[in-house]
Amino acid sequence: MSPGSTYTAILPYALGVDTYAPGYAWGNTKLMTRAEFDDFAAYLRRRSVSLGEPGTEGELALTEVSGVRTQGDQADTDPTNAWSHFEITVTGVNGTDLYAIGDSVTGNVGDVVTVTVGFGNNGPASLDYTRTGAVVTKIDVNVPTGTTAVSVPNSCLPRDGDRIDGQNPGKPGMPSYRCYPGSFSQVGKQHVVELGLRIDSVIPNAAGKVTINARCGCEGFVNDLDPSNDMVQLLVNAS
């Protein structure tokens, strides 16, 4: 490479084997001067964010652009036009099986027991809704009879059918909740929340339930490969 010369490159954009299909993939590139990149890298390091690892698959061919000369290190005078957006149509079929996660606990009357509920991703595709900000799925939790929810995370809202009380996140004492886990689900990973249930009375095998992929007039994943595992029991046995 000649000092002061300018080069261009064609960057292959590889979709992962866990890309959902059919669908779309989006991305963007941003051009920075060397000084700007060094400053950005330092910013990420201070926040313990990794820039990733260098690539290992083949060489990146550079093509020299004639008639273009560097003017030295400086900040871009107009950064608004230094980026490019692209959209990829993903063909084929590569779906996702999400499965519900329930729990089974025991305790004495008066005890507060912790239950862990949520969902996992069996693949073969990951789900990425970060571009729109929509949640991957909804987790509906029906509290078992004979118990009271006394500790509820703010990601869970009181629920009455499809009516959601968005003004009181984490409100205790409700019979049912809809929990919102986030916008990304990777193959092989689980997404769970914990609720504290007080055991009020002895009811053998007191059963609530955990349901994912709720059918509602709202955003979220509904094309599950195996709907049979979208609902599981939430059991509390009191002594």
C-alpha positions in Angstrom: 0.0 0.0 0.0 1.3 3.4 -0.9 1.3 6.1 1.7 -1.4 8.7 1.1 -3.3 6.5 -1.3 -7.0 5.6 -1.0 -8.5 2.1 -1.4 -11.9 0.6 -1.7 -13.1 -3.0 -0.8 -16.1 -5.2 -1.4 -17.2 -6.7 1.9 -19.1 -10.0 1.7 -22.1 -10.0 4.1 -22.6 -13.6 5.4 -25.9 -14.5 7.0 -25.6 -16.9 9.9 -27.0 -20.4 9.9 -29.5 -19.3 12.5 -31.0 -16.5 10.4 -34.8 -16.7 10.3 -36.3 -17.4 6.8 -38.1 -16.3 4.9 -37.6 -12.8 6.1 -35.3 -9.8 5.9 -31.9 -8.8 7.3 -30.8 -5.2 7.7 -27.5 -3.6 8.4 -25.4 -0.4 7.8 -21.9 0.7 7.4 -20.3 3.8 8.8 -17.2 5.4 7.5 -14.8 7.0 10.0 -11.4 8.7 9.8 -8.7 6.9 11.6 -8.8 9.4 14.4 -12.5 9.0 14.8 -12.3 5.3 14.9 -9.5 5.4 17.6 -11.7 7.7 19.7 -14.7 5.4 19.2 -12.7 2.3 20.2 -11.5 4.0 23.3 -15.1 4.9 24.2 -16.2 1.3 23.9 -13.2 0.0 25.9 -14.1 2.4 28.8 -17.5 0.7 28.8 -16.1 -2.8 28.6 -17.6 -3.3 25.1 -15.7 -5.4 22.6 -15.1 -4.5 19.0 -15.0 -8.3 18.2 -12.3 -10.4 16.8 -10.4 -10.0 13.5 -11.8 -12.1 10.6 -10.2 -15.4 9.6 -11.9 -16.3 6.3 -9.8 -15.3 3.3 -8.2 -12.1 2.3 -9.9 -8.7 1.8 -8.9 -7.4 -1.7 -8.2 -3.6 -1.8 -8.6 -1.6 -5.0 -6.7 1.7 -5.3 -8.8 4.7 -6.2 -6.9 7.1 -8.5 -7.1 10.8 -8.1 -8.0 10.7 -4.4 -5.6 12.0 -1.8 -5.7 12.0 2.0 -5.7 15.4 3.7 -4.5 14.1 7.0 -6.3 13.0 10.2 -9.3 15.2 11.0 -12.9 14.9 12.1 -15.5 14.4 9.3 -16.9 17.8 8.5 -20.3 16.2 7.5 -20.8 12.9 9.3 -24.5 12.7 8.2 -23.5 11.3 4.8 -20.8 8.9 6.0 -23.0 5.8 6.4 -24.9 3.5 4.1 -27.9 1.3 4.8 -28.7 -2.1 3.2 -31.6 -4.6 3.2 -31.3 -8.3 2.4 -34.2 -10.5 1.4 -33.6 -13.9 3.1 -35.1 -16.8 1.1 -35.6 -20.4 2.0 -37.2 -21.8 5.1 -35.6 -21.7 8.6 -38.0 -21.4 11.4 -38.0 -21.4 15.2 -39.4 -23.5 18.0 -39.9 -21.6 21.2 -40.8 -23.6 24.3 -42.4 -22.5 27.6 -40.6 -23.0 30.9 -42.6 -23.7 34.0 -41.6 -24.6 37.6 -42.6 -26.9 40.5 -41.9 -25.8 44.0 -42.9 -26.9 47.6 -43.2 -25.0 50.8 -45.2 -24.4 54.0 -48.2 -22.2 54.4 -47.0 -18.7 54.8 -43.8 -19.3 52.9 -42.8 -17.1 50.0 -41.4 -19.4 47.3 -39.5 -18.3 44.2 -40.7 -19.7 40.8 -38.7 -19.3 37.6 -40.7 -19.1 34.4 -40.0 -18.1 30.8 -39.1 -19.6 27.5 -36.2 -21.1 25.5 -35.3 -21.3 21.9 -34.8 -24.7 20.3 -33.9 -23.2 16.9 -32.9 -23.7 14.3 -33.3 -19.9 13.9 -32.6 -17.1 16.3 -35.2 -14.3 16.5 -34.1 -10.7 16.2 -36.7 -7.9 16.6 -34.2 -5.3 17.8 -34.7 -3.2 14.7 -38.4 -2.6 15.6 -38.1 -2.9 19.3 -40.9 -5.5 19.5 -40.6 -8.3 22.0 -39.8 -11.8 20.8 -42.8 -13.3 22.5 -45.2 -12.7 25.4 -45.0 -14.9 28.6 -48.5 -15.2 30.2 -48.3 -16.4 33.8 -51.4 -17.6 35.6 -50.7 -17.6 39.4 -51.6 -21.0 41.0 -54.7 -21.1 43.2 -53.9 -20.8 46.9 -51.0 -18.5 46.3 -50.4 -14.8 46.0 -47.8 -13.1 43.9 -45.9 -10.8 46.3 -42.8 -10.2 44.3 -43.1 -9.4 40.5 -40.5 -7.9 38.2 -41.3 -4.7 36.3 -41.2 -6.6 33.0 -44.4 -8.3 34.0 -47.7 -6.4 33.8 -51.1 -7.3 35.3 -53.3 -9.0 32.8 -57.0 -9.6 32.3 -57.4 -11.6 29.1 -55.8 -9.4 26.5 -56.3 -6.3 28.6 -52.9 -5.3 30.0 -52.4 -2.8 32.8 -49.4 -0.9 31.5 -49.6 1.7 34.3 -48.7 -0.8 37.1 -45.7 -2.9 36.1 -44.7 -5.4 38.7 -47.9 -4.8 40.8 -48.3 -7.7 43.3 -51.4 -9.5 44.2 -52.8 -10.0 40.7 -54.0 -13.5 39.4 -52.3 -13.2 36.0 -49.4 -11.4 34.3 -48.0 -10.8 30.9 -44.2 -10.6 30.9 -42.1 -9.1 28.2 -38.6 -10.7 27.8 -36.9 -8.5 25.2 -36.3 -8.3 21.4 -33.6 -11.0 20.8 -33.6 -14.8 21.3 -30.6 -16.8 20.4 -30.7 -20.5 19.6 -30.0 -22.6 22.7 -30.6 -19.7 25.2 -33.4 -19.3 27.8 -35.1 -16.2 28.9 -36.6 -16.4 32.4 -38.1 -14.2 35.1 -38.6 -14.9 38.8 -41.7 -14.3 40.8 -42.2 -14.6 44.5 -45.4 -16.5 45.5 -46.8 -16.6 49.0 -48.4 -19.9 49.9 -51.8 -19.0 51.5 -53.5 -22.4 51.8 -52.9 -26.2 51.3 -54.1 -27.2 47.8 -52.4 -30.4 46.5 -50.7 -29.7 43.2 -52.1 -26.2 43.0 -51.5 -25.4 39.3 -51.1 -22.3 37.4 -49.7 -22.2 33.9 -47.2 -20.5 31.7 -48.1 -19.7 28.1 -45.9 -18.2 25.4 -46.6 -16.9 21.9 -49.9 -15.4 23.1 -52.5 -14.9 20.3 -53.4 -11.3 20.6 -53.8 -8.2 18.5 -50.2 -7.2 19.2 -46.7 -7.7 17.9 -44.7 -10.8 18.5 -43.8 -14.2 17.2 -46.6 -16.6 16.4 -45.3 -18.9 13.7 -43.9 -21.5 16.1 -42.7 -24.8 14.6 -44.1 -26.8 17.6 -47.0 -25.1 19.4 -47.4 -28.2 21.6 -44.7 -27.0 24.0 -46.0 -23.4 24.2 -47.8 -24.1 27.5 -46.6 -25.7 30.7 -47.8 -26.0 34.3 -46.7 -23.9 37.2 -47.0 -26.2 40.3 -47.0 -25.2 44.0 -47.3 -27.9 46.7 -48.0 -26.7 50.2 -47.4 -28.7 53.4 
